[in-house]
Amino acid sequence: MFFFTSWVLTVALEALVWYIILKRNALNLVFYSVLINSLTLPLAQFFYLYFLDNLVLMEALVVLVEVPIVYLLLRVTLRQALYLSVLANLVSALVGLIYYSPY
């Protein structure tokens, strides 16, 4: 259940960030977020749990994987893709930390 909740939260937040910035069709952005996060979230969680116990490094790796995909799917410049990926992942990571915080 943890993974599914994380995935839904990530997909929704990242699509929302993209929508706020790009003002594009929300349904398309949700679809792209589903595609991208269905690839990157399982990989990130696996590597974080078993190889790289550092959230900042893991998020940096996720951004590196996401930038070319965002560039291709959203048809933005590489600079915009980097900005969108960093901001979307920052928002989803911070909300996830707050949501799953034991305090």
N, C-alpha and C positions, 0 to 999 in steps of 0.2 A: 504494500500500500504506500510506503514511503516513496518509492520510485515514481509511481503513478502521480501522486500528489505533487512531487517535485517537477515532473514533466509538464503537467497541466499549468502549474504556477509559472514556470519558465516560458512556456509557449505563449500564454496570455500576456505576461509582462513584456516580453520582447516584442510581440506584435503591437502592443499598445505604444511602446516607445517609438517603434518605426512609424506607426500611424501619426503620432503627435508631430514627428519631425517631417515626414514625407507627405502627409495629407493625401494618401492614395487609398485605393479600394481596400477597406478593412478585411474583407473576406480573403482576398489574395494574400495580404500580409499574414493573416493567420495561417493560411495554407503553407506559405513559405516558412513560417516559424515552426510549424509542425514538421516539415521536411528537415530543416536544419537541425532542430533540437532532437529529433528522433535519431539523428546520427551522432551529434556531439555530446548530448547529456549522458547516454550510457557509457560512452568512451571516457568521458571526464570522471564519472563516478567510479568506474572500474580502476582507472589509473590512480585516482586519488586514494582509493581504499587500499590498493595493493602495491603501488610503486612510488607515488609522489604525494606525500602527506603535507602539501603546502598549497593552500587555496589560491594564493596570489599567482604562483607559478602555473597552477592548473588552469586558472582563468586566462592567463596569457597564452597558454597553448591552445585553448579553445578559441580565442580570438584569432590566432594565426590560422587555424583550420577554417573558421567561419568567414573570414574576410574574402577569400576568393569566391566562396559560394554566394555570399551576399552580393558581391560585385556582379556575378553572373545572373542571379535570379532577380534581383531588384533593379538591375540595369542603372547602377549609379557609378560614380567615379571610384577609383581605388581609395582615395582619401575619404570620400563619404562612406564607403564600405567599412573602413577602419573605424571611423567615428561612430557609425551605427552599431557596429559589433561591440566596441568598447563600452559605449553607453548602455546598450541593452543588457550586456552581461554584468555590468556594474550594478544596474538596477535589480536584475534578477538575483544576483548573488547577495546583495544587501538585504533584500526582502526575504530571501531564503534564510539568511543568518538570523534575522529577527524572528521569522515564523518558527524556525526550528530551535531557537534558543531555549535552553532549559530554565531560564530565569523568568 
